[in-house]
């Protein structure tokens, strides 16, 4: 069995994926049972040398910097798989030397930022990262315009306009996407089945559902005396989940279309916040003004709360042992929306190319990025090893029919606007949880709290411009 097929059997997720991510099933598999997935753990044998025709005789040396995004074989250090990729790349581009440097999430961002500010000329040629940081580099004018890589075929193949937008800085593409995963919410299977609430939940495809259906689910859970989930807002961690939840309820949005102003004072968003206050008064959602996102997850994992607004693949993996010990089986759902078509926040992995004015290095960097994302021999495996899902429709089902993985794959077209790259985003997050707290604790009305949020959040968008 090939490496990527073994990982497609979910070895990449430490063998617990199917037990943790019980999401939508096909119409003929709604019993709640999930087939056991057998994981083969074998030593990878060296591949026999294959006769591969070189695609270019370009000769140069480039550097590839990356965070530990790819899962390694058991017992291998970070970077081992990336070195294998370089060897495969050199079969087609034998004269391009690729020097690998592994970054860590603690010091890596500062290392890149320091090089940019020092103007030392030692910046990497290729970097695998996320849109927020890549966008900040683009705004400093140090990234290459890779719009030529976004052909009509590529653009039409990307699963959502939101992902395409995340890859742009202004009108120019500066990031080439590899994989992504949406943030979702989670329910306790025992509780939704015992209350009959599961009958009201869409169990097919992407499992999209309406706010009306969600409200009925809350009512049934409450009638069966199951504890609700919480809207937490003590600190900014996990705030993306509450933004997705609130703005989707009545098809609102965090910002206007061109991302020049915040829109939490819209009729749709105010309706959502008013509805949340109504649910809170009924006990259908808990006041989490004194709780963090971590508290909400812990309460759900312990079996105390019936649902959790903050869930994702990393949450499932990091809580695997506790979920098993507490007998909690998870049902994953997207955030509900008024029209049943959510706009979800997400994580995204992709490549950028730094512009060092060397034509050969720029071309070699394009060859490497194209190979890693599009070559049939490695592209699917790279997506799986990133612990995420394809951003390309043509890539199909990379997890070989696993029903739990298929939910996340089906949700990728619902990836919405990527707000994290706007100026002042980090400062806005503080105003966000302050607004939630003011409303939940009835310190201010919905109207006054949202007016205040928009006033101060909009100032973050022009802060840098004023400083200049």
N, C-alpha and C positions, 0 to 999 in steps of 0.2 A: 504494500500500500504506500502511495507517495506521501510525502510530508504534508502537503496541503490537504489531502484527503483525510489523513488522520486528524488534522486540526479541524477540518470540516465536521468531523465526528465529535467536535467540541473539546478536544484535548487542550486547545488553547485556553479554555475557560476552566481549567483544573478539574475537568470531569464532572462538574456539578451544574452545568448550564441548564439541562433539562429539568432538574429538580427545583431550580430557583425561578426560572422564567416561564412559568406556566401561563402563557398568554392565549391568543386565539387559536383555535383548532379549525380544521376544515369541517365542513358540515357533517362529515361521517365520523368525526372524532371528537365529540363534545361531551364525552362521559367524564372528562377530568383526568383520565388516566394518560400517562405518558410512557411510551415504550422505553425500556432501559437502553441506554446507549453504551455500547462496549468500546472501551478505549484500548487501543493497542499501543503499548510503549515499547518501541524497539529502537535499537541504535541505527542511526542513519548511515547507510553505506555510501562510500564515495561513488559518485556517478561516473559511468564510463564516458570517456572523451567522445564527444559527438562532433561530427564534421559540420561546422556551421560556417556559412558564407559571411564574410565580413561585410558590414553595411557601409563602412566609411574607413578611409585610411588617414583621417585626421589625427595628428599627433600633438598631444598636449597633456598637461597635468592639471587636474581640478581637485578641489576639496569638497567633501560632503560631510556636513555636520548634521547630527540628528539626536533627538532625545530617545530614550529607550521605549519607543512606541511598539516595536515589533516583539512578539513573544519569541523567546529562544527555545531551542531544544533543551530538554531536562539535563541539568548539569553543565550547560554551556554559559559562558559569561556574556554580558551585553556586548553586542557588536559581532558575534560569531555569525549570525544569520546575515547581517549586512555584508560581511566579507564574502559570504557565498554569493550574494547578489552581485557584488562587484566582479567576481569570477565569471558569472554568467554573462554579465554586461560585456566583459572583455572578449568573449567569444565572437561578439558582433562588432565590437569596437576595440580591436587589439592594441591600438596605439594610444589609447586614452588611459592615462594612469589616474585612478581615483583614490585619493587619500581620505580615509574615514576618521572622523573625530566624534566620539560619543559625549553628549552633554547630559548633565543632570538637571532636574527641574529646580533645584535650589539655587545653583550658581549660574546655570546656562544662560538665562535671559540677561543677567547682568554682564556676563562675558561678551555676549553679542553687542549689547548696548554700549559697552565700553569701547569696543573696537570701532563702532560707528562714530562715537564722539571723538575718539582720538585721531580719526582719519589716517590710520597707520597703513592702510592698503592691505591689511592682512585678513580682511573679512572672508568668510567662506564663499565658495561659488554656489553651492546648493545647500539649502536648509529645509529639513522636514519639521514642520511646526503647526501652529493653529492660527486662524485668521486674525485674531485680536492682535497678537504680537507682529505678525507679518504685515498687517495694515499699518501699524505704527512705524515699521521700517520703511514702508512705501512712502509714507508722509514725509520722511526725512530725505527722500530722493535717492536712496541707495539701491533700489531694486530695479531689475530689468523689466521692461514691458514685454510680457510673453503672450500678447494678444494673438500673435500669429499661430500659436499652438491651439487656439480655440477655433477650430474650423467649424463650418456649418454642421458637419457630422458630429463633432464633439458637443457643441452647444445643444443640439437637438437630443443628444443622448443623456445629458445630465438630468437627474430626476426632478429637480425643481429650480425655479427662477431664484428662490432664496439662496440656494447654494451658489449659483452663478454670481449673484450679487455679493456674496461673502468673499468671492475671489477677486473682486474688482476694487481698484482705488481710483475714484473718478470714473473715467471711461476706459481705463486701461486695466487689463487683467494682470495681476501680479502674483497670483497663487494658482497652482494646478492641483485640483482636489483628487484625493485617493479614496478616502472612506469617511463615514460619519455614523452617528447614532443619535437618535432623538431622546430627549428627556421625557419621561412618562410618569404616571402615578400607579400605585399598586393597591390591591385589595386582598384581604384575608379570605381565601377560598371557602373555608368552613363557614365563615360568617355570612358571606353573600349567598351561599347555597342554603344554609339553615333558615335564613330569613326570606328566601325566595327572590331576593334581589337580582340574582344572576339571570332570572328570566327576562329582566328588563334591559340587559346588557347585550349589545351586539357581539356575537361570538364568531364572526367570520371576517376574513380578509384583514384589513387594518384595524378592525374593531372600533371604527369611528362611531360616535354617538352624540346625542343631543343633550343640551342642558336640561330640558324637560325630563328626559330619561334619568339623568343623573340625580335630579331632585327627587324623583320617585324612589330611586335606590336609597338615598339618604333617609327617606321616610320609612322604608321597610326595615332598614338596619336599626333605626331608632325604635320602631314598634317592637322589634325583637330584643330590645334592651342591650344591643351591642354598642360599645363605646365608639364615638365618632373619631374622625381624624382631626388634625389641628391645622389652622392657618397660622404658621409660626412667623415671627418677625423680630426676634431678638438677635440682631446681627445680620450681616449680609450673606453669610454662607448659605448656598442653596436658594438664593433669591430668584434665580431663573425659573424655578418651579412655580413659585407664587405668581410671577409675572405671566407665565404661560396660562396658569389656571384662571387668573382674574380676567385677563384681556380676551381669552377665548370664550368666556361664558356667554357674552352677547355680541360676539364678533367685533370686538374693539381692537385697538392696536396700541402699542406703547408709544409709537412716534408716527408722524405723518409719512407720506410715501417717500419723499426725498430725504427723510431723516434730518430735517432742519429744526424740528420742534417736537416736544412731547405732547401727547394727546390724552393724558389720563383724565382730563376734564371733559371728555366727550360724553355724549348722552349714553353711548353703549357701555363705557367703562363705569360711569356713575350708576347705571342700572345694575351692573355686576356687583359693585361694592355694596349697594343697597340690599341686593338679594342676599349677599353673604351675611350682612348684619341680621337679616330676617332668619336665616338658617341658624345663626349663632344663638339667637334668642330662643329658638326651638330646641336647641341642643343637638342640631344635626351637623354642626361643625364647631370645633372647640376654639376658644380664644387662646391663641398661642403667642400673645404679646410678650410673655415672659419666657418663651421657649425658642430654642434655635432649631435649625434644620436637622442637626444631629439628634436633638431631643425627639423630634417628630419621627425620625427613622427608628430610634431606639424603642420608642413606645409601640411602633408597629411591629418591629422584629420580635419584641417580647410577647406579642399576642394580645396586648392591651387594647390597641386601637384597630378599628375595622378597615381603615384605609390610610394611605400616606400620600401626600402630594409630591413628595420628593423621592424619585426612584430612577434608576438607570442601571446599566450593566455593572459598573463599579460597585454600586450599592449592593447589588445581588451577590457579587463575588466576595466582597469584604464581610458580608454578614452571613455567609453560607453556613458556617458551623452553628451560629446562634439560631438561625431559622430552623435548622434540622433538630436541634435540641429542644426548641420550643414547639415543634410540630406545626409550624406556620408554613402553609403552602401559598405561594404568591400568584395572583392573577394580575397580569399587567394590562393596563388600559391607557389609551391616549387621553389627553384632557378633553372634556366635553365642550361643545360649542353650540351656539344657537342653531346654526344651519347644518351641523354635523360634519363640517369640513374645517378641522382645526389648522392653525398655523403654529407649528411647534418650534421651540428652541432646541438647539442641538450642539454637539461637539463635532468638529470637522478636522481631519488631518489632510495636509497638503504641502506641496513644495513651492518654494520661491527661489529665484536666482538673483544673486547680487551682481550689480553692474560694475565690473572692474575695467571696462573699456577695452578689453582684450577680446577680439572677435572670435578667435579660436576657442578660448575658454567659455565664452557665452554659448557658442554652438555645441561644444561638448557637454555643457550643462543641460542644454535642451535635449540632447540625445539621452542623457542619463535619466532625466525626469520622465521623458516619454517612455523609455524602457521600463522603468519601475511601475508606471501606472497603466501601461497599455500592452506590454509584451505578453503574449498568451502563455508563455512558460512561467511567468512569475507574478503577474498582476493579481490574479485571484488569491494566490497564497498570501500576497502582501496585505490584501484587504482582511483576510481571516486573521493573520498574525497581528494586525493592528487592533484586534478585538472589536471591530466595528463592521459596517455593512457597506455595500457598493453604493457609489453615487452615480454610477452609470447603469442605465436600464439594460443595456446589452449584456452586462456581465451576468445577469440572471441570478439564480439561487446558488450562492457559494457555500451554503451549509447543507447541501444535499437533502433537502426536503424536511429538515427538522422543523416541526410546527412552531416551536417557540422562537427560533431564529426568524422564521418567516414573518412573524408579526413586526419585528423591527425593520425587516427589509420592506415590508408593505407600507410602513409609516414614512420611509424616506421621502417620497414625493410630497409629504406634508411639511417638509422643512421650510420654515418661514424666513423672515428677515433676520439677518445676523446683526443685532444691535451692538454687540460688544466692541466693534471697531470705531464707534463714534467718539469724538473728542469728549473728555470729561466723564466717560462712562463710569469709572470707579467712584467718582464723587457723587454721581447720580444715585448709585446704589444705596448710599447712606440716606438720601432723601426718600427713597422708596420704602425702606422699612420704617422710617419715621412716619410716613403717611399711613401705612397700615396700622401702626400702633395707635395713632390718633383716632382712627376710625373705629377700631375694635374696642378701644377703651372709652369711646364716646367723648373724647377730649374736644373734638371738632366734628362738625357735620361732614358728610361725604363731599358736599359742594366746597366747603371751606378747605378741607384737607387736600382735595385734588387741585384746587386753585393754587394753594401754597406749593404743592409739589411741582406743578408745571412752572410756576414762577422761578423757583430756585433751580430746578433741573435744566431749564432753558438757559440759565446763566452759565452752566457748565459747558455748553456748546460753543460759547463765544469767548470763554476765558482765555484760551491760548492766543486767540486773535488780538484781544485787548492788550495782552502782555507784550506782543510783538510791536 
